[in-house]
């Protein structure tokens, strides 16, 4: 999951970044703090960036990722929902929300979000693997195994393990 969050954190399209310089400065500081494991400080700086630009979707998303690290699923979910409200084209926001919902055992929501994420980014093997796990938990082994197979083709090592475990 840490690799998935790292991937999400650094794969946001540049075009979705805000134009407010003060917000960008706090965002940059938050990124440095997040990279060095200072989640609480990073959250504070992302919050400051959001104060300067309340439409800074990526700041909400990255703040959500830091909240996930601190096991604040409710706060993370609020931030991801805000991200999607501001910019529904950020595929990684759907994958992140799916990960939160997976942790909360809301498998139907995971499937919906992973389907959206994969439609926007057909290389998102994380979404496919997570959707496969959710299908499995909802006792839809056929779709679970199909998703694991697709995720494997895209390079997912987790999907290899999941297919061996759940698709016997």
C-alpha positions in Angstrom: 0.0 0.0 0.0 2.9 2.4 0.7 4.2 2.0 -2.8 0.7 2.7 -4.1 0.4 5.9 -2.1 3.9 6.9 -3.3 2.8 6.3 -6.9 -0.4 8.2 -6.4 1.4 11.1 -4.7 3.8 11.6 -7.6 1.6 10.8 -10.6 -0.8 13.7 -10.4 -1.0 15.6 -13.7 0.8 18.9 -13.6 -2.2 20.6 -15.2 -4.3 20.2 -12.0 -1.8 22.2 -9.8 -3.1 25.6 -8.7 -1.7 28.9 -9.8 -1.6 30.7 -6.4 2.1 31.2 -5.5 1.6 31.2 -1.7 -0.4 28.0 -2.0 2.3 26.5 -4.2 4.9 27.4 -1.6 3.1 25.7 1.2 2.3 22.8 -1.0 6.0 22.4 -1.8 6.9 22.5 1.9 4.3 19.9 2.6 5.7 17.6 0.0 9.2 17.8 1.5 7.7 17.1 5.0 5.7 14.2 3.7 8.7 12.7 2.0 10.6 12.8 5.3 7.8 11.1 7.2 6.5 14.2 9.0 2.8 13.6 8.2 1.3 16.0 10.8 3.5 18.8 9.7 2.7 18.0 6.0 -1.0 18.1 6.8 -0.6 21.5 8.4 1.2 22.8 5.3 -1.4 21.3 2.9 -4.1 23.0 5.0 -2.3 26.3 4.6 -2.1 25.8 0.9 -5.8 25.1 0.8 -6.5 28.3 2.8 -4.7 30.3 0.1 -6.4 28.3 -2.7 -9.6 26.5 -1.7 -9.8 24.9 -5.2 -6.3 23.3 -4.9 -7.5 19.7 -5.6 -4.1 18.1 -5.4 -3.5 19.6 -2.0 -6.7 18.0 -0.7 -5.6 14.7 -2.2 -2.1 14.8 -0.8 -3.5 15.8 2.6 -5.8 12.8 2.4 -2.8 10.5 1.7 -1.1 11.9 4.9 -4.2 11.4 6.9 -4.3 7.8 5.7 -0.8 7.3 7.1 -2.2 8.6 10.5 -5.2 6.2 10.3 -7.6 9.1 9.9 -9.9 7.4 7.4 -12.8 9.7 8.0 -10.7 12.8 7.4 -9.0 11.3 4.4 -12.3 10.4 2.9 -13.6 13.9 3.3 -10.5 15.3 1.6 -10.7 12.8 -1.3 -14.4 13.6 -1.8 -13.4 17.3 -1.9 -10.7 16.5 -4.5 -13.2 14.8 -6.7 -15.8 17.6 -6.3 -13.2 20.2 -7.4 -11.6 18.1 -10.2 -13.4 14.8 -11.1 -10.7 14.1 -13.7 -8.0 13.1 -11.2 -8.0 9.3 -11.6 -5.8 8.8 -8.6 -8.4 10.4 -6.4 -10.8 7.5 -7.2 -8.1 4.9 -6.5 -7.3 6.6 -3.2 -11.0 6.7 -2.2 -11.3 3.1 -3.2 -8.4 2.3 -0.8 -10.1 4.1 2.0 -13.4 2.3 1.3 -11.6 -1.0 1.1 -10.2 -0.5 4.6 -13.7 0.3 5.7 -15.0 -2.9 4.0 -17.3 -1.0 1.6 -16.5 -3.3 -1.3 -19.3 -2.0 -3.6 -17.9 1.5 -3.4 -14.4 0.2 -4.1 -15.6 -1.5 -7.3 -17.3 1.7 -8.4 -14.3 3.9 -7.8 -11.8 1.4 -9.2 -13.9 1.1 -12.3 -13.9 4.9 -12.7 -10.1 5.1 -12.1 -9.4 2.3 -14.6 -11.6 4.0 -17.2 -9.5 7.2 -16.8 -6.2 5.4 -16.6 -6.1 2.0 -18.3 -2.6 1.3 -16.9 -3.8 1.5 -13.2 -3.1 -2.0 -12.1 -3.6 -0.9 -8.4 -7.2 -0.2 -9.2 -7.6 -3.5 -11.0 -6.0 -5.5 -8.2 -8.1 -3.7 -5.5 -11.3 -4.2 -7.6 -10.4 -7.9 -7.9 -10.0 -8.2 -4.1 -13.4 -6.5 -3.7 -15.1 -8.8 -6.1 -13.6 -11.7 -4.2 -15.0 -10.4 -0.9 -18.4 -10.1 -2.6 -18.0 -13.7 -3.7 -17.7 -12.9 -7.4 -14.7 -15.1 -8.0 -15.0 -14.9 -11.8 -14.6 -11.1 -12.0 -12.0 -11.2 -9.3 -9.8 -13.5 -11.2 -10.3 -11.6 -14.5 -9.1 -8.4 -12.7 -6.1 -10.1 -11.2 -5.2 -11.4 -14.7 -5.4 -8.0 -16.2 -3.4 -6.4 -13.3 -0.7 -9.1 -13.8 -0.5 -8.1 -17.5 0.1 -4.5 -16.5 2.9 -5.5 -14.1 1.2 -6.0 -10.6 3.2 -8.4 -8.4 0.4 -8.2 -5.8 -2.1 -9.5 -8.3 0.2 -12.6 -8.9 -0.1 -13.5 -5.3 -3.8 -12.7 -5.2 -4.5 -14.9 -8.2 -2.6 -17.8 -6.8 -4.4 -17.4 -3.5 -8.0 -16.7 -4.6 -8.3 -18.3 -8.1 -7.7 -21.9 -7.5 
